[in-house]
Amino acid sequence: MAENFKRKEENELIKRFEDHIKNKASYFFELDSFEQIIGFYIERGQYKKALNAANLAAEQYPFSIELLVTKAQVLSNLEEYEEALELLQKAESFQPNDSEIHLLKGSIFSLQGNYVSAIDTYVESLPFAEEKDEVYYSIGLAYQSMEDYEKAIDAYKSAIAENIFHDGALYELAYCLDITGELESSISYYNQFIDADPYSQAAWYNLGIVYNKLGRYEEAIKAYDYAIVIEDNFSSAYFNMGNTYAQMERYPEALDAYKKTIDIEGPSPEVYCQIATVYEKMQQYDLGLKYFQKATKLDSLYDEAWFGAGKCLNMQQKWYQSLHFYNKALKLDHENPDYWKAVAETEYKIGNIVSSIDAYEEASMLTPEDKEIWLDWSYIYYEQGEYEKAIDLIISGLADNPDDADFFYRLTAYLITAGKYKEAFNYLENALILDFDKHEVLFEFFPQLETQKALYKIIDQFRKENS
């Protein structure tokens, strides 16, 4: 009830402000009203409207430091970094010990790729920062962007020392330890917390994350269990436990853990997607589709949910419906090669050859190292009898997959079909050297007994000469 009233008040405030802009209506706005208006536009990504509101607010309240900082934030969102930094410099001259100003300055330096200046700015703010964990976390992110993982690890550990519940620092720490090959050694780091405080649910929780990353799933489950015993409403522990059970293919237990997460914190698109994925793995595609669609209703911009729904329909051979959902995902993330590949495969199944080829081309530009793209794309031309195009595509794919036997066997098959036997046998020799056992894939292209006998004779000769 109170939330509805608050939303109604906010809508009325925005309506008055927009009336003020559009019709030059005479309204007076308090400083906190301007801040609410600007925040409203920022939340919706309407940064130009937010800037307009900030400019009008600055005219009315020229000495407000809060407005200077807010306007700098808006300018940063609009990638007007230099102007934003000028405003922050001005704000800092009035309030040199305001950590929010320093954090925003550091963030802008990081966005510019100027990580050294960002770190210097963050360090300057430490003596007077109330939330030191956030400052150390920001320092860690800057070092991580510089690929200086050791210093990033030190910064994240400092953040955790200030606040053991800092999820971002704990997550990034595990990532950096994994990159540097120190994940195993971090077990003792978390055990130190547990020795000091056996009832630290956060320490047990993060120990579970480390065990999970190391593939030690049973130990991960035990660690999450301890965290839940200490705090029975620890939703993140239930969620991660669900992920671990899913990796162990213990799907009913994974579902129980995910549903417990929802009981505690309410539904979210992420948890619905995990439930849907488990049902998909269990081949219960209708239930998987149901939960992916639940996720899209909670967040229509959650592209993974649209894609997952497409996969469930695809597994049921409902190609047209599947394509609809794949295209929804692709519209939200145009640079995702998996989405392009799924669209390409489905267009092919429907019989839309041109659209399929176009989608494969997009996918190949995003992940040229994905051999399935080249093999499937080229097969379309092969099937159409356009052998030269099929051959050219495989040769293009070889540039990014020079030691993959599948390319050499596929090229052999295409060249034989095109009547280019000498070239085919050269590629066949390379294929046999790279992976002899895969030679049977050739027989799928040549079901005729005579061709198979001829191929087998060549392959058997190679085996004798190289045994």
N, C-alpha and C positions, 0 to 999 in steps of 0.2 A: 504493500500500500504506500509506504513511505517512498519506495523507489519510483513508483509511478508518479507520485506528486513531484519528486525531484526532477524526473524526466520532463514532466509538463512545464515546470518552471524554466528548465533549460531551453525547451523549444520556444517558449514565449520570449525569452531573452534573445535568442538568435533571430526570431522573427522581428523583434523591435530593432535589433541592430541592422538587419538587412533592409528594413523599411527606412532606417536612418540613412543608409548608403544610397538606396535607389531613389527615394523620394525627397531626399534632403530634409527629412522630418527632424524636428528638434527634440532630441532625447539626451538626457544626461546619464552617463554610465560611471558607476563607481569603479575604482581600480580593480577590485576583486571580480567585478563583472567582466571587465576587459580580459582579465586572465582566464576566466571561464570560457569566454567567446573564442579566444585564441586557442585554448586547449581543445575545444570542440572541433575546430578546423584541423588542428594537428592530428588528432586521433583518426580523422577520416582521410588524412593525406591531402587535404586541400590547403597546400602550403601558401599559395598565392593569396587566398582569402585570409589566411592567418597573418601573412605579412601586412596586408592592407589594414587589418584590425590593429596590428601592433603599431603601425605608423600613426593611425588615428589616436591610439592610446598614448603614444609618446608626445603628441601635440598637447594633450590634455594634462599628462603627468610627466613633464620633461625631466624630473629629478628622480624618477623611480629606477633604482638599480635592478629590481626584479624584472621590469619591462625590458631593460637593456639586454639582460641575460636571455629572456624569452625570445626577443627579436633575433638575437644571435643564433639561438637554436633553430628558429624558422629559416634563417638565411643559410645555415648549415644544411638543412634538409633540402634547400633549393640549390645546393652546391655553390653558394656564393661565399666561399670560405674566407677570402681576404677581408671582405666587408664585415663578416661575422667576427673575425679576430680583432679588427679595429674596435668594434663595440665592446668586446670582452676586455680589451686593453683599457678602455675608458672606465668600464665598470670596476676593473681591478684597482685602478688609481683611487677610487672611492672606498673600496672594500678589499684591501690586499689580502685579508685572511679568510676570504670566502672560498671554501673548498669547491663549491658548485661551479664557480667561475673557472677554477683551475682544471677541474675534471672536464668541463666542456671544451676548454682550450686544448687540452691534451687529446680529446676525442677528435677535434678538427685536425690537429697535426697528424694524427694517425690516418684519418681519411685522405689526407694529402700525401700519405706515404712518408711523412717526415717523422719517423719513429723515434729518433734520438731526441728531437725537441719535445715530442709527446712524453717520453720517459722523464726528461728533465722537469717538465711542468708538473707531472704527477708527483715526483719526488719532493718538489718545492711545497706541495700542498699537504704532505704527510703530517708535519708538526701540528697543524690546526684542523685537520680533517676529523669529523666525528665518526664517519664510517670508513675507518682505515682499511677494512677488508676490501671495500670497493676500489680503493686507490691501488692497493697491491694487485688486485685482480686485473685492473686496467694496465698496470705495468707489465704483468704477465702476458696479456694479449699482445702488447706492443713488441715485447721480446720474441714472442711466438711468431709474429708476422715477419720478424727479422731472421727467423729460423735459428735463433739463439735459444735452443730448448733448455739448456742448463740454467741460464738466468731466469727463463720463464718458470721453470720448476721451483727455483728459490722464491720467486715472487708469489706463486700460487700457494706454496707452503706457508709463507708469511700471512697470506689472506686467510688460510684455514686456521692458523694459530690465533688470529683475531676473531674468526667466526667459523667454527667447525661445520656449521650448517650451510655454508656458502656453496650451493649446488654447482654454480658455474666454475668456481675455482677447483672443486673436487673433480669435476668432469674433465676440465682441461688438463689438470695435473695428471690424471690417468692417461690421457692422450699423449702428453709429452713424455711421460715415463715409458709408454709403449714405443714411441718413436725412437727413444734413446736406448731401448733394450733394458731398461731398469725396472720394468713392471714387477718382476719377481722380487727384487730387493725392496720394493715399496711395501710388501707385506709386513716387514718388521716395523716400518714407519707407522702403519696404522695400528699394529699391535702395541706400540708405545702408548697410543691414546687409550687403548683398551686396558692395558696394565694400570695406567693412571686412573682410569674411570671405567670399570667393567660395565657400568650401566649407561655408557655413551652409545645411544642408538645410532648416532651419526657415524661413529667410528666403525661399528659393525656393518652398517649399511654400505660404507665405502670399501670396506674389506670385501664385501660381497661383490661389488663392482669389479675390483681387481681380480678376484678369483674367476669371475665370469669371463673377463677379457683373456685370462690365461687358459680358458677352457676347462677349468677345474669346477665343474658345475655343481657337483654334490656339496663341495665346500662353500660355494656361493650360496646355495639354498640354506645351508646351516647358518651362515652369517646373516642372511636376510631374516631367517627365523628368530635369531637372537634379537635383532633390531625390532621385530614385531612384538616379541614377548615384552620388551621394555616399553614400547609404545604401540598399543594395539590398533591405533588409528593411523599408523605410518603408511600412508597411501603409496608413496614412492617406492617403499620396500616391497609392497604387494605387487606393484607394477613391474619392477625389475625381476621379482621372483617369477612373475608370469612370463617374462621374456626368456628367463633361464630355462623354465620348464618347456617352453616352446622349442628352444634350441636342443633340448634333450628328447624332443618328440613325445613328451608326456603331456599330450594336449588337453585331456580333461582337467588336470591339475593347473595348467596354464589358464584355462577358462575360469576356473574358480578364483584364481589370484586376480585376474583382470576384473571380474565382476565384484570382488571385494573392494578393489580400487574405486569402482563406480559408487558402491555403497557409501564409501567414506567421503569422496570429494565431488560426487556427481558425475554426469556423463561428460566426455570430452571427445573430440574427433580422433585424437591420437589413440585413446584406449579402445574406442569403437573399431578403429582400423586394425589394431592388434587382435581383437576378438575375431574380426572378419577374416584376417589372415590365417588364424588357427583353424577356423571352419573350412577355409579354402584348402589348407593342408590336409584336413580330414576328408576332403572331397565332398563336403556338405555345401555345395555351391550356392544353393538357395539361401541358406543361413548366412553365408559369407556375403552375398549380395545385399541381404537385408541390413547387415551391420555397416557395410561400406556406405550404403545409402543413408543410414542414420548419421554417419559422420558428415556427409555432404549437407544434410539438413542443419547440422550444428554450425558448419563452416563451409559455405559454398565455394570458397577459394582454396580448399584443401585438396590440391591436385592428386595426392597419393590415393585419396578415397575414390575419386572418379576413375583413376587408373585401375585400382583394385576391383571395382565393380565391373569394369570392362573385362578384366581377366576371368572373373567368375562366369560371366556370360560367354566368354570365348571358350571356356572349358566345357560349356554346354552346347557348343557349336551354334550359338545364337549370334551369328556374325554381324548382322546389321545393328542389333542392339549394342553389341560389344563395341563396334566402331563409334557409335554415338558417344559412349562414355570415354573411350580413348581420346576422341577429338576434344572433349571437354577438358581432360587433363592436359592435353597438348596446348590448348589455348591459354591455360594458366601458366604453363612452363614450356615455352617454345624451344628452349635449349636443351631439353632432356632427350638424349638419344634413345633411351628405352621406350619412350612414348612414340617417337618416330618409327622405331622398329616394329612396335606392336601395331601401329596404324598400317605400316607397309605390309606386314604379314596378313592382316585382316582384309585389307583392300584386295590382296591377291586371292584370298579365299572366296571373296565375293565375286571376283572376276574383273575388278577395276584395275587392269594391268598398268595403265598410264599413271594412275594415282599411286599405285604401289611402287613403281619405279621412282617417281618423284620423292616419295617418302624415304625410300632406301638411300637415295642420293643425299638427302638432308642428314640422315643418320650417319652416313659414311664420313661426312665432313666433321661431325661432332666427335665420333669415336672411330677413327680409321683403323685402330688396332683390334676392333671387334670382328673376328673372322666370320661369324655367322651372317653379318650384313653382306659381305662380299659373296659368300657362298650362295645365300638365298637369292640375292639380287641377280647374280650372274645366271642362276638356274632358270629364272624367268626368260631370259634371252635364249638360253639353251633349249628350253621347252618350245619356244616360238620358232626355233630353227635358225636363229641369228647367232651362229656359232662364233663369228669374229668378235661381236660385241661381248659375248660371254667370256671369250679368251682375254680380251683387253681388260675387262673388269678384274679378272683373277690376277692378271699381271699387275694391275694398279694396287690391288690388295696386298700383293707380295711385298711391296715397298715397305709396308708397316708390319708385315709378318714374315720376314725373310727365312725363318727357320721352322715354319709350320708345315708339317708333312701333308696336312689336309689340302693345302693350296696346290701342292705339286701333284697329288693324286687327282684332284679335280681338273687341273690343267691338262693332265695326261688324258683324262676321259674326253674332255672337250676337243683336244687336238686330234685324237683318234677318230672321233665322230666327224670332224672337219676334213679328215683324210690327210692330215699332216703327221705321218707316222714317224718320220725321223726325229722331228722336234718332240713328239710325244714320248719317244723312248728315252730321250735325253732327260726330260723331266721325270719320267718314271724312275730312272736310276737314282736321281736325287731324292725322290720320295722314299725309295727303298732304303737308302742310306739313313735318312732321318728317322723313319719308323717303319720297319719291315712289316710288322704285324698288321698294319692298317691297309695292306694291299687288297684285302677282301672287299673294300668299298668299291673298287673298280667293277666287280662282278654285278653290282646293283645297276650300273649303267649299261652293261652288255649281257643281257639274259641269254643271248644266242650261244649255244653250246660250242660252236666252232670258234667264236671270238674268245670265249673263256679259255678254251684249250690253248689257243695261241698265246694269250696273256700268261697263262700258268706256265707255259714252256719257258717264256722269257724270265719270269720271276724265279722259277726253279733253277735256271741257269745262273742267275745272279746269286742265289743262295749258295750254290755249289762253289762258285768262284770266291765267295767271301766268307766261307765257313772255316 
